[in-house]
């Protein structure tokens, strides 16, 4: 797999994770209390994940 193909693969995986998370939230709604608890626990996860994906894409260039 060449570098350009790998970058597209990583972008596709990231897009798939976002779409999958959105579908999961619509399919299984949480109560307000559960939602707030989950938000506090996962606050920095998406920022970290975005940074990791961004770095991986930059490395592929």
Buried (B, 14 or more C-beta within 10 A) or exposed (E): EEEEEBBBEBBEEBEEEEEEEEEEEEEEEEEEEEEEEEEEEEEEEEEEEEEEBEEBBEEBE
